[in-house]
Amino acid sequence: MTGQQSRRGIISAGRIYCDLVFTGLRDMPRLGTEVFAEAMAPVLGGGAFIAAAHIAARQRPSALLSRFGIDSLSMALESQLVASGVDLRFVERQADAGPQVTVVMAHASDRAFLSRRAGRALPRDYGAALDWDQARHLHIAEFATLAEFSDLVQRAKASGLTVSLDPSWDETLIRRPELLAACGGVDVFLPNAEEALAITGTSSVEAAIGILEGVFPVVAIKLGPEGAMLSVGGWRFAKPAPSVTVVDTTGAGDAFNAGLLDAWLDGLRAEQCLDAAIMAGSLSVQAVGGTAALRSGAA
């Protein structure tokens, strides 16, 4: 194995959030009411960080391309960033990069988010990350990052990298008709079911994946407790998720992404890639936050 194929690293691009995760809710809050959670934990979040941590835990070189604040909340959570095992050389520290806060309300098998963005997602000069001597693949953790840096995919391709994208729910972007056109060059598309339906304007996952597989070589649609569906070269595979004790689903989709990309880059069969992705997502839901299961050893 020589040249680009000898590289194994994944760069995960996107925002780092300070997640305030509320768990044990009997109901979701409504206007004019108050709901009490059984527990609350401040954890680092954001799809880029969570995916990068899970990739690093799989013994694959993993670097984060992002910006991180120097405010008190960001500094309080910095130890989690350092302990993740992720290469942080491409993380820019600036005052306007934080705090990027998400309030996560975890209820039953789903959750709701309230977020505040701060500053731009990436350093203006991110070319060094794409030229990293370990880089083989770029994972973009939310469409908002691509919308902000519209040449990101093209520059990654020019550097010889394959590219994946998790669109991530964004009410201001998810239904834009030009979204799919803006994803030109993406090799692996990783929405959840709600995102896939909104992006394609369809009412069923089967219809959505039929549209998406005409645009992307690889499409994986996450179906929560029902597992996931994968399309590779027009061949479709579906598998259920195992029965596990669900503590918090925050970041499970990003863990799923890490498992799938790790297997896909190793050249495993489509069914094996889907198995790896589902197992990674199932591990994640057994602890609070997107990366705690990696430290707790939940299985």
N, C-alpha and C positions, 0 to 999 in steps of 0.2 A: 504494500500500500504506500503510495507516494503522494506528494503535493497536497492539494486541498483535502483529498479523501483521508489522509493520515491525521487530520485534525478532528477532534471530537467535541469541541466546546460549543456551548449554546450561549448566546447573548440574549438576555431578557430585557426588553425595553418598555418603560412605562413609569407611572407615578408610584411612589412609596406613600402609603397612607398610615396614619396612626388610628387604628381601629379601636373603638370603645364597644366591646361586644357584650350585650345584655342577653343572658340566657335564662331559661326557666320561666318564660312568659306564658301565662294561661290564655291570654288573648292579645291581639295587637292593639296598640293605642288608637283612639279615635279623637277627633277634635272635641274639646270640652271634657275629656275624661283623663284619668290617670291610671296607669298600669304599673305594677311593681314586679321587678325581675327577682329571681332567686339569687342571681350572681351577676357580677360585671367584671370584665378583665380588659385592661389596656394591652393591645398587642400590635405588632407591626403587620400591615396588610398591603393590599394592592396586588393585582394579578402578576405583575412583573416580579416582585419580590417573592411571592409565594411560589410561583413556578420555579424561579431560580433556586430557592432553598430545596425544593423537592428534587430538582435536577442534581444539585450538589450532593444530596444524600444518596443518589444512585451512582456516586463515584464517577460522574462525568464533569469535566471542567465547565464551570458555570459562572458567568459574569453578569453583573447588573449594570444596565445603562439607564441612569436616572438622575434626579436631583433630590437632595434631602436637606431639611431645614436645620437651623442652628438655634431654634427657639427651645424653651424649656421642655415642652412635651416631646419634641423630636429627640432632644438630648437624653431624656429619661428612658426612651426606648432604643437608644443607640446600641446598647449591649446585645439586644436581640439581633440587630443587623450584623454585628461583628461575629456573633456566635453561630450564624447560619451556615458558615463555611463557603459562602459565595464570595467570589472575587469582586472587590469594591473599587478597583482602580478607575472605573469609568463613572463613579458617582460623584457628582458635583455638589459641594456644600455651599449654600447661599441662604441669606436671610429671607429672600422672597420665595423660597421653596417650601416653606412650612409655617405653621402646622397645616398639613393636609389631613383633615379629620373625617372619619366616617363613623357614624353611630350605627351599629349593627343590632337589629332586633331579631333574635333567633327564636322562631316559634315552630314547634313540631318539626316537619321535615323541610321547612323553607325559611326564608328570612327576608327582611326589608332593610334598605340602606338610606341614610341621609348623609350626604357628603358635602365637603367644602374643598374646592380645588385652590391651590396657591401657585402662582407663577406658571411657567411653562413646564412641560413634562421632562424634556431632555436638555442637556447642554447644547448650546448652539453649534459648537464644533464637536460632532460625534464621530467624525471620520476615523479617529484612532481606534475606537471600539470595533468598527467594522473591519479594520486591518489587524486586529488582535491575532497573534500568531497561533492561537488555539482555536480560532473561530471557524465553525463549519455551518452554523445555522443562526438565524435571527428570529426570535419569538417576540412579536408585538402583542402586548397584553390588553390593549383596548383600542378600539377604532379612533377614539379621541386623540391618541398619540399620532396616528397616521394622518388624521385630518389636520393636525398642527404642523406636522413635518411630512408634507405630501411627497417628497422625493425619497423617503426612507427606504421603501422597497426597491426602487430602482438603484439606489446607491449600494444596497446590500447585494443585489444581484451582480452589480459591476465588480464587487469584491469577491464574487464566486460563492456566495452564501445561498442556501435555501432559506425560505421564509415561511413562518406560520403567523396566523392572526386569530386571536380571540376577540370578537367585536366588543364584548362586554356591554351590558345595557346602558344606554345613554339616551334619555328621553329626547334630547335635542338633535340626535344624529341617527337613531336606529331606523327610522322610517324614510330617510332621505332616498329618493330614487337613484341618486348618483353613487350611493355607497358601494355597490358591487363594482362599478366601473373604476372607482378609486382604489380597489384592491387588486388591480392588475399585477400579475407577477407573483402573487401569494400562492404557495404550494399546498399548504395545509390550512383549512378553515375550520374553526373550533367554536361554533356558537352553542348555546343551550337551546332548548326547544322554543322558549318564548322569543328569544332573539331571532332564531331561524324563521319563525312565522312572521314576525314583524318586518324583517328584512325583505322577505319574498312576497309578502302580502297574501299568503295562503292560509288555509285553516287546518291543515294537517301536516304532520312531520314528513309523511311520505311525499306529499306534493312539494314541500319545501326542499327536501334533499334532492328531488328530481331536478329542481331549478339549479341548486347550488353545485351539483356534480357536473353540470354543464359549464361551470365557471372555474372550478378548482379541481386539481388532480386528486386531492384527498379532502374529504369532508367528514368530520365527526360531530354528531349532534348529541349533546348530553341530555339525558332524560331523567335525571334525579334518581329516585329510588327504583325506577324502572330500568336503569342501566344506560345504554347508549346505542347509537346506530352509527356505523362507519361505512363510507363509500370510498373505494379505491379503484380508480380506473373504470367506474361504472358498476363494479361488483359491490353488492351491499351485504353487510353483516350486522346482526343485532344480538345483543346479549344483555341479560338482566344483571342487576347488582346483587351481591350477596346480602343476606340479612345480618345487619350489625346494629349495635346500640348507637343511635344518633345523638350526639351532644350538641353539635353546631355544624351547619353545612357551609359556613363561610369559608371560601377558598377551595372547596372541594373540586370545583371545575378547573381551577388552576393546577391542583395536584393531578387531576386527570390529564391535563395538557402535558405535564411533565412526564408522566408515565408513557403516554402515547408517543411523544417526540423521542424519548430515549429509545424505545423499542423500534420506532420507524427508522431512526438514524443508524441503528444496528442492523437494519435490513431484515427484520423479522417479518413473518407472514402477517397478513392483515388481522387474522383472528388472534394472533399472539399480541399484536399491538393493542387491540381492543381489550384483551384480558388485562394487560399491564396497566392500561389507563383506568379501567374500572376498579382494579384493586388499589391503585394509588388514591383515587377519589374516595373509596370506601374507608381506607385508613384515615384520611383527613377528617372525616365527619365525627370521628370518635374522640375528639378533643376540641377545646375552645380555640378559635382562631385557625388560620390556614396552615400554620407550621408547628403547632404544639405537639401534634401526634408524632412528629419526627423525634422530638425530645422525650416524649412519654413512653414511646415503644408500644403504643396502642396497636392491636392486631385483631 
